Amino acid sequence: MNRPEQTLLRLGTSAYSNPSWVGVFYPKGTQPGDYLAYYASRFNCVELDNTFYRIPSETIVRKWYTDTPEGFVFAAKVPQVITHEKVMVGCQEDLNDFLKVMSGLQEKLGPLLLQFPYFNKTAFPSGKEFLARLRIFLGSLPPEFRWALEIRNKLWITQPLLDLLKERNVAFTLIDQSWMTRISELLQKFDLDTAEFAYIRWLGDRKGIEQITKSWDRVVVDREEDLKQWVIPVRTLLGRNRVVFGFFNNHYAGHAPASLEMFLRLMNSERQPESVF
């Protein structure tokens, strides 16, 4: 029988359609149309990356739904036209179109990720201007959907930002990336628990790892010590009865499914009582 916290832990990868996984994660001979069904037999959620580039068709969304078992969950990136191109202004129609199509996933629809880029001073002179625009935008989001927000300006992680997200029940996305402040340091400054669920992305160092490999069929960087730093935060969130969504990118260590399996092993190792939130 699963421990209660295991039913709250939703781990997956950033996208699932990767030909280099065939013969390593997917059985030899697996065709692209069969990737998702097999993936869903191994993991209980996935982060859709292709929604960032375009709104999927209703036909594709129906196939996602029928190819996965009961209880499977799809997180999805909000289209870049909203976060990168229009930057939250004049994008209500785009957002409505996206939500209409994604609603076809019904009970399998999980958090929707607002992944913002790094903004230079031309876009926003400071985090205060970004926060002012964000406040208006978040007020327009339908509360029946679950929302997560990722920012890549690390100096913009402030108490006013976190307070706004908590007010709106938007998850502050925790990311493990080469230039982002480490989770242990952030937790010394802030309570990062801003919503009724948590959202984590293990992204890694894209530039650095692509100097080693661009074939995502094996681990090429040992990230075990880095992953150990996440065990207590995740256990703490689970202890707060939070559903924790976490997604591994190939750029984290070279092969996302293997990174996920490593973290599961660490989570299931000897239990630690510490709490960090």
C-alpha positions in Angstrom: 0.0 0.0 0.0 1.3 3.5 -0.9 2.2 5.9 1.9 -0.1 8.9 1.8 2.6 11.3 0.5 3.2 9.0 -2.5 -0.3 9.7 -3.7 0.5 13.4 -3.7 3.8 13.2 -5.6 3.5 13.8 -9.3 6.8 13.4 -11.1 7.3 13.4 -14.8 9.4 14.8 -17.6 9.3 18.0 -19.7 7.7 16.5 -22.8 7.6 12.8 -23.7 8.1 12.7 -27.4 11.8 12.0 -27.8 13.2 9.6 -30.4 16.5 9.3 -28.6 14.7 7.5 -25.7 13.7 4.6 -27.9 15.7 1.5 -26.9 16.6 3.2 -23.6 13.3 4.2 -22.0 10.8 3.3 -24.7 11.1 -0.3 -25.9 12.9 -0.8 -29.2 10.6 -0.3 -32.2 8.2 1.9 -30.3 6.5 4.3 -32.8 5.9 8.0 -31.9 2.2 7.5 -31.8 2.7 5.0 -29.0 5.1 7.0 -26.9 2.5 8.5 -24.6 0.6 5.3 -23.8 3.9 3.7 -22.7 5.1 6.8 -20.9 1.8 6.9 -18.9 2.4 3.3 -17.8 5.6 4.4 -16.1 4.9 7.9 -14.8 1.8 9.6 -13.5 2.1 13.0 -15.2 3.9 15.0 -17.9 4.6 18.6 -18.7 3.6 19.5 -22.2 6.2 21.6 -23.9 4.6 21.9 -27.4 1.7 24.0 -26.0 4.3 26.8 -25.5 4.8 27.1 -29.3 1.2 26.7 -30.4 -2.3 25.8 -29.2 -2.9 22.2 -29.9 -5.9 21.0 -31.9 -8.9 19.5 -30.2 -8.1 16.2 -32.0 -4.7 16.0 -30.4 -6.1 16.9 -27.0 -8.7 14.1 -27.3 -5.9 11.6 -28.2 -3.9 12.7 -25.2 -6.9 12.0 -23.0 -7.7 8.6 -24.5 -4.0 7.4 -24.6 -3.6 7.8 -20.8 -5.1 5.9 -17.9 -7.4 7.2 -15.2 -5.5 9.4 -12.7 -2.9 10.6 -15.2 -2.3 14.4 -15.2 -1.1 16.8 -17.9 0.6 20.0 -16.9 1.1 22.4 -19.8 3.0 25.5 -20.7 0.9 28.6 -21.5 1.6 29.7 -25.1 4.6 32.1 -25.6 2.4 34.6 -27.4 1.0 35.4 -23.9 4.2 35.3 -21.8 6.9 36.3 -24.3 5.4 38.2 -27.2 2.4 40.2 -25.8 3.8 39.9 -22.2 0.3 39.8 -20.5 -1.1 42.7 -22.5 -4.0 42.3 -25.0 -3.8 38.5 -24.9 -7.2 37.7 -23.4 -8.5 36.1 -26.7 -5.3 34.0 -26.9 -5.8 32.8 -23.3 -9.4 32.0 -23.9 -8.6 30.0 -27.0 -5.9 28.1 -25.1 -8.1 27.3 -22.1 -11.0 26.2 -24.3 -8.9 23.6 -26.1 -7.0 22.4 -23.0 -10.3 21.9 -21.1 -10.8 18.9 -23.4 -8.4 17.1 -21.0 -11.2 17.3 -18.4 -10.1 15.9 -15.0 -6.7 15.1 -16.4 -5.8 18.8 -16.8 -3.2 19.8 -14.2 -1.4 23.1 -13.6 -0.8 25.6 -16.4 2.7 27.1 -16.4 3.3 30.8 -17.0 7.0 30.5 -18.0 8.3 34.0 -18.4 11.7 34.7 -20.0 14.5 36.8 -18.5 13.4 40.4 -18.9 16.0 43.1 -19.6 15.6 46.7 -18.5 14.1 47.6 -21.9 11.1 45.3 -21.1 10.8 46.3 -17.5 13.1 48.8 -15.7 12.7 46.8 -12.6 10.8 44.0 -10.9 8.3 46.6 -9.6 7.0 47.3 -13.1 6.7 43.7 -13.8 4.8 43.1 -10.6 2.4 45.9 -11.4 1.5 44.4 -14.7 1.4 40.9 -13.3 -1.1 41.9 -10.6 -3.5 43.0 -13.3 -3.0 39.9 -15.4 -3.4 37.5 -12.5 -6.7 39.1 -11.7 -8.0 38.1 -15.1 -7.1 34.4 -14.8 -10.1 32.0 -14.3 -9.7 30.6 -10.8 -11.1 27.2 -11.8 -7.7 26.4 -13.4 -4.5 25.8 -11.5 -1.7 28.2 -12.3 2.1 28.2 -11.7 4.5 31.0 -12.5 8.2 30.9 -13.4 10.4 33.9 -13.5 14.0 33.9 -14.6 15.1 37.2 -13.1 16.4 35.9 -9.8 16.6 39.3 -8.2 12.8 39.7 -8.7 12.1 36.9 -6.2 10.8 39.2 -3.4 8.3 39.0 -0.7 5.8 41.3 -2.6 5.9 38.8 -5.5 5.4 35.8 -3.3 2.6 37.6 -1.4 0.8 38.3 -4.7 1.1 34.7 -5.8 -0.2 33.5 -2.5 -3.1 35.9 -2.7 -4.0 34.5 -6.1 -3.3 30.8 -5.2 -0.6 30.7 -7.9 2.3 28.4 -7.3 5.8 29.9 -7.4 7.7 27.6 -9.6 10.9 26.2 -8.0 13.6 25.7 -10.5 17.0 24.0 -10.5 19.0 25.8 -13.1 22.6 26.8 -13.4 22.2 30.5 -12.8 19.2 30.4 -10.4 19.7 30.8 -6.6 19.9 27.4 -5.0 16.8 26.1 -3.3 18.6 25.9 0.1 19.5 29.6 -0.1 16.0 30.7 -1.2 14.4 28.8 1.7 16.6 30.7 4.2 14.9 33.9 3.0 11.4 33.0 2.0 8.4 30.8 2.5 8.0 29.6 -1.1 4.7 27.7 -0.5 2.3 30.0 -2.3 -0.5 27.8 -3.5 -2.5 24.6 -2.7 0.0 22.7 -4.8 3.7 23.0 -5.6 5.5 23.1 -8.9 9.2 22.2 -9.5 11.3 22.1 -12.6 14.7 20.5 -12.8 16.2 22.3 -15.8 20.0 22.2 -15.5 22.6 24.0 -17.6 21.4 23.8 -21.3 24.5 25.4 -22.7 26.9 23.4 -20.6 25.3 20.0 -21.2 25.0 20.6 -24.9 28.8 21.0 -25.0 28.9 17.4 -23.9 26.0 15.8 -25.7 22.9 16.5 -27.8 21.7 12.9 -27.7 19.4 12.4 -24.7 19.8 8.7 -24.2 22.1 8.6 -21.2 23.1 10.5 -18.1 26.3 12.5 -18.7 26.4 14.6 -15.5 26.2 13.2 -12.0 23.5 15.3 -10.2 22.9 13.1 -7.2 24.3 15.6 -4.7 22.2 18.3 -6.2 19.1 16.2 -6.1 19.6 15.4 -2.4 19.1 19.1 -1.7 15.5 18.7 -2.9 14.5 15.7 -0.8 13.6 17.6 2.4 11.8 20.5 0.7 9.6 18.0 -1.2 8.9 15.9 1.8 8.0 19.1 3.7 5.5 20.1 1.0 4.0 16.6 1.0 3.7 16.8 4.8 1.7 19.9 4.3 -0.7 17.9 2.2 0.4 19.7 -1.0 0.3 17.9 -4.3 3.9 18.3 -5.7 4.3 18.4 -9.4 7.9 18.0 -10.5 9.4 17.7 -14.0 12.8 16.8 -15.3 14.4 18.2 -18.4 16.9 16.2 -20.5 19.3 19.1 -19.9 19.4 18.4 -16.2 21.7 15.4 -16.5 21.4 14.1 -20.0 18.4 11.7 -19.8 15.3 12.9 -18.0 13.7 9.6 -17.1 16.9 8.5 -15.4 17.0 11.7 -13.3 13.4 11.1 -12.3 14.2 7.6 -11.2 17.2 8.8 -9.2 15.1 11.3 -7.4 12.5 8.6 -6.6 15.2 6.5 -5.1 16.4 9.3 -3.0 12.9 10.1 -1.8 12.3 6.5 -0.8 15.6 6.2 1.1 16.0 6.6 4.8 13.5 9.2 6.0 14.6 12.5 7.4 12.5 14.5 9.9 13.7 18.0 9.0 11.3 20.6 7.7 12.5 23.6 5.8 9.3 25.7 5.0 
